Amino acid sequence: MVKKKMKSMLLRTGVTILILIILVATAGCASSTIAEPPGAPESPGTTEVTEVPQETEANKDSASPEDAESTTSSEQSFTAEELGLIVLEDGIKPPNFTLPTLEGPEITLSAFQGSYVVINFWSTNCPPCVAEMGYFEAVGKQHPDELAIITIDIRESVSKVSDFFGDGERSFIAALDKAGEVTSTYGIRYTPTTFFIDTEGNVPYAKVGAFSNQQHFEESVALLMKK
């Protein structure tokens, strides 16, 4: 009984720390707010914000395919700070959850113990979130056996998410948080929000807002795998 109480306290402490870190990190953050369900009162203390700044069209046009290829394949590495990652305290465990997926069967986070895991909270009406799906697909194919990428769609219907992805196969798992319960447990206020989980089941890094490009996501996964 004592062990169960201690485990429960530690879990609540870990969740509280995750929520506090997200709140601090998102102070003044320019990312997409999570839409409240129809009829829900506006959350106190929240404000409407713009989306995470993305690459401008001028920047995209000025970069040639050769430049993009050389950047992606370079040996350049980034620090967690340069990648916009939040470095968490050692030993923080993510709350466990079970969710349905577009693939069919339900998934439970604890079943991935021993693997590297990326959890991404998103929605189809969040443009920065949508842009990241291509990054997840590419990196998932690079690490099919050692990395599990779980995207958690927030409060959208199965049909809407299914229409978004189409019939093609994915290298990541598309989970559905239709009631928003897992989203609430993780204290998510902005999308996209991403958590990185190591093979010991700890959360060394989190990120609020979108990755600037695929390389930044690749480098973030590389940092995780060094843990």
Number of C-alpha atoms within 10 A of each C-alpha: 6 7 8 9 10 11 12 12 12 15 17 16 14 20 19 15 17 24 18 13 17 21 17 10 16 16 8 10 16 16 24 25 18 19 15 12 12 6 6 8 8 11 8 6 5 9 10 10 13 11 20 21 12 13 10 8 8 8 9 11 9 9 10 10 11 8 10 13 10 10 12 14 9 10 7 9 15 14 11 18 9 9 17 19 21 17 14 15 13 10 13 20 21 22 15 13 12 15 17 17 19 15 13 9 10 12 18 12 16 13 10 15 14 14 17 23 25 22 20 26 25 27 23 15 12 18 17 23 25 16 16 19 17 13 17 24 16 15 19 20 13 13 14 12 10 13 24 20 21 23 24 24 22 25 19 17 14 17 9 10 18 13 10 11 14 8 8 5 10 15 18 20 20 22 26 26 22 17 13 17 14 20 19 13 17 20 18 23 21 23 26 28 21 22 21 24 28 21 17 13 20 20 24 21 24 25 23 27 24 25 24 17 15 18 21 20 18 20 17 23 20 13 17 20 17 7 12
